[in-house]
Amino acid sequence: MLMSIGFLGLISCASDDGPPEDDPLNSSIGETAPDVIGVDEVIRFRTEDSEDLWGSIFGSGEIGVILTHMRGRDQSSWFPFARIASDSGYKVLTFDFRGYGKSTGTKDTGMNRDLEAAVAYMRAKGAKEIILIGASMGGTAVIELALEAQVQGVVALSPPIAFGRIDALEAVKSMIIPLLLIVAENDRPYYSDARELENAAAATQFLLLTGQQHGTNLLIEHRNEVFANLLAFLDRWTDDSLLAGVQTES
């Protein structure tokens, strides 16, 4: 089932934040990360409160895409889409929230500071436009930071309306940038959370998928449909002239 709300038609191809650890998309990054297909650079950057976060850069260009992971997963859950997006000319950053992978700090805390540091890193490296995409708790985080970070758009997969002190519902009430919400119809209570966010936001797309997969687990069952809609969102709300490999007239 597919529903389109608002400003852009969606593309259709016909639990808890800690799902089982046997996710087939989850292949943790380590010291050999440069050998992971598609990873151009393994990076480390520091948060305002002095935690060291590890991440991976895919591609180049002046449009940055930052992908944030769900609870119980790490940045590698986003690698399949990061490769696709970088092949389309975007510079993509995946990273591990504090306490995940090799990143320092306590798990499931300070995600707003982690995301602020990721945005600052991408801007320091030349990103002129940024899109934030997050799964589950990562989706809640990208919604809350969107206005302050002055990004071009936000996508959230299965986002809770709140996670700890991060309140996406309050943030979305003042959001004026494009927002795409993606959720499975039987993913309870996150389907209801996504509907509540949709009703509170000014400009929203809503992609409703079948089944009950949560967060980046949607990339297993609905890979082509989700990827197509993510790429369409990026294309619609960013400046194509900033893509890697695009020549501008002098």
BELJO-V533042 format. One line per field, one symbol per residue. phi: phi as a letter, one per 30 degrees, with the letter a starting at -180 (. if undefined). burial: + if it has 24 or more other C-alpha atoms within 12 Angstrom, else -. A space follows every 10 residues. Layout:
# BELJO-V533042
phi = ???
burial = ???
This chain:
# BELJO-V533042
phi = .bbcbjcbdd cccf.cdcde dcdddcbeda dceeddejdd acbbbcddci ccccbbccib jcccbccccd dibbdddcee dedddddcjc ccccaceeic hcddjceibi dddddedddd ddddcjdcbb ccbbchdddd dddddedddh cdabbbchdd dabiddcddd dddcdccdbc cbaddcdccd dddddddedd cdbbcbcccd jbdbhddddd dbedddeddd dddeddcbde dcddidccdd
burial = -++-+--+-+ +---+-+--- --+-++-++- --+----+++ +++++++--- ++++++++++ ++++++++++ ++++++++++ ++++++-+++ ++++++++++ +++++-++++ ++++++++++ +++---++++ ++++++++++ +++++++-++ ++++++++++ +++--++++- +++-+-++++ +++++-+--+ +-++++++-- +-++++++++ -+++++++++ -++-++++++ +-+++-+++- -+++------
